[in-house]
């Protein structure tokens, strides 16, 4: 079994690909989201890194590009560019048995590989795009914030990916249910919960005593539900001397 993996971002693609390489099943890895320390984990012949997409993405984040281009429109441009790159280069690494591509950046690559009779798996860490948009629209209206809908081109591309993929890999029952509710056949969905790295997180964790400290790691946005966390924290009315957020 030889597998090609494609991901414009880092996500868990790095961990998946490292294990495929370790087991001798990795044919090639296309990426634009590796950190500097990731490169040493892969044999150069197994990795194609798109520096242009990586650079443009860092510029967008560093200079708050969302003030000029909405995130949805930016992802459409960025991931589309990456998909064009992969679909152009991937022929060099055929044949293979399976292609695993991340949602929003795999449509052209999957279409090309299907012409060669190669099976494809779409990795979707988030709910069906129509469900995502409905939830976000509801939340923005609830808080009185202007909602920028998902770019039509972006949504249509993701819907086409769902249709084209032989299988869709999701991380939870929650995400799985959103696809089934939108008419995706249950047999087409593979649920694989995210794992942990036991080399970093094992049984040696120390029990912390004293002041209770809660850490939120994520984007400060309505999409991540930060307002619900703040509301719950206030309702707990924990003394500042005993707890810290």
N, C-alpha and C positions, 0 to 999 in steps of 0.2 A: 504493500500500500504506500503510494507516494502522494503527498498532500501539498497543495499550494495555498498559502494564507495571504490575505490582502486586507490591510486596515490603514486608513488615513490617520487615525489617532493611535494612542498607545493602548488604552483600555486593558483587557486581559489577554490581548493578542500576543503580548510578549511571553506571558506564562504558558499559554497554549502552544506557541511555536517552539519554545525551549524544550518542552516535554516531547513534542513530535520529533525534534532533532535528536534528543537523547535516545529515543526509541528507534531511531533510524527511519522514520516515516516522513520527514520533511523534505519536500522537493525544492521549495523556494518560499521566501517570505518577502512580500512587498509592504513597505511601511513609509510613513512620513511623520511618525510621532514618537520616535525613540528618544530616550534621554542619553546623555553622553556615556553613562556607565553600561547601557544596554548593548552597545556595539561589541564589546569584548565577549559577550555571551554567545555570539553566532559566528560560524565559519563564514568568511567573506563571500565564498561562492554561493552561500545559501541566502544572501540578503541583498535586496535592492532598495536603497533608501532615496526618496525623492526630496532633495534638499530645497528645491524651489517651493514646493507646497509647505514644507516645514517652516521656511523663512517667512513666507507670506502669512502663515498662521500666527507666528510669533509677533510679527509687526501689527497684525490686527488686534491682538490681545494687549500688547504693550502700549499702543497709542489709542486705546479705547475706540477701535474701529466701529463698534456698535452704534456710536453717535452718528455715523454717516451711512453705514450699511447694517440693516437688521441682521441678527444672528442667523435667522432662517435663510435669508438671501445669501449671506456669506458662506454658510455650509453648502448651499447649492453650488456656488462657484468653486469653493475649495475642493469639495468631494468630487465634483464633476471633473475638475482638472486632474485629480488623482486617478479617477477611474479611466480617463482617456490614456493616461500614462501607463497604467497597468495593462489595459487591453492592447496597447501597442507593443509592450515588452514581453508579455506573457508567452507568446508563441515560442520564444527562445528556450523555454523551460518545459515544453511538452515533449512527450506525453506525461500525463499524471492521472491518478485515479479519482481525485476529489479536489474540489476548490471550496475553500471557506472564506467568504467575504463579508465584511461588515456592512450593515445597512446604510444606505444613502451614498455609498461609494462603490457599488459593485454591479450596476445594471449592465453596462457595456461589456464588462469582463465576463459576466455570467452568460450573456447572449452569445458571445464569441465561443466560449467553452462548450456550450450546448451544441454548437455546430460541429464540434469534434466528438460529441457523444459523451462528454465528461459530466459527471454528477456535481451539483452545486448545493452548498449549505449557506444560508444567509444568517449571520449573527445579528440578533436584535436585542439589545439590552433594555430597550424601552417598549412601552405598550404600542399597539397598533397606532399608526400616525393619526387616524381619524379620532380615536379615543383620546389620544394626547391633546389634540387640538380642542376637543370638546371640554375636557377638564380644565385646561388653561383658560379658555374663554370664560368659563363659569367663575373661576377664581379671580380673574382680572375684573370682571363685572362686580363681583362681591366686594372687592376692595376699592372700587372706583378708579381703577387704573386703566389707561388706554391699552387695548390689546392689539398687537400686531399679528395677524393670522399667519399660519404657515404659508410660505410662498407656494403658489399653485404648482409651479414647475417642480418644486421639491417634493410636494405631496404626491404628484402624479408619478414621479420617479420611484418613490418608495412603494407605492401601490403596485407598480410594474414589477419591482423586485420581489414583492410577496408572491405575485402570480408566477413569476419565472422560476424562482428557486424550487429545487426538488424537496428541500426541507428547510424549516426555519428553526433556528436554535434560540431558546429563550431561557432566562435565568430563574423564573419563578412561576408559581401557579397564577399569580395575579396578572402577569404579562401574558401567560398562555391563554387565560380566560378572555382577555381583550381581543385576541386574534380570532378565537372561536366565535365570539359575539359578532364579529364583522364578517363571518361567513367563511373563514379559512378552515378547511377540513382538519379535524383533530389529529388525524394520522400524519399530517404534514408537519406537525410541530413537535420538536424535541425539547424537553425540559431538562436543563443541566444547571443545577444551582451552582453559584460561584463558590469556589473553594478557598482555602487559606494556605499560606506557605508555612509549613511546620518548622522549617529551618529558622524562621523569624518569630513565629508565634507558636510556642510549644507549651509544655507543662511547667516551665520555669517562671511563669508570670508571678510577680510579687503582689501580695495583698496589701493594698494601700490603706493605711489607717489615718485618722485625723480628719481634716477638712474634706468634704465631698466636692469633687470637681468634675464638671461635665464639659466635654469638648465637642463642639459642632465643627465638622470638616466639610466644606462644600461652598457652593456659590450662594452669596447672600441675595436671594431672589424669591419671588412668589412661587416659582416653579419648584424650588426645593423645600417649600413649606416652612421657611424660617419664622414666619409670623405665628404659626401654631406652636412652635417651640417656645418662643418668647411669651406667648399667652399662658402656656402650661406652666412655665417657670414662675411667672408672676402669681399664678393661682396657688402654687405650692407654699408661697410666703415663707420660704426658708430664710433664717437669719444669715446675714452676710458673714458673720463670724464662723458659720458652720458649713456654708455651701457657696460655690462659685461657678458661674457659667462662663 
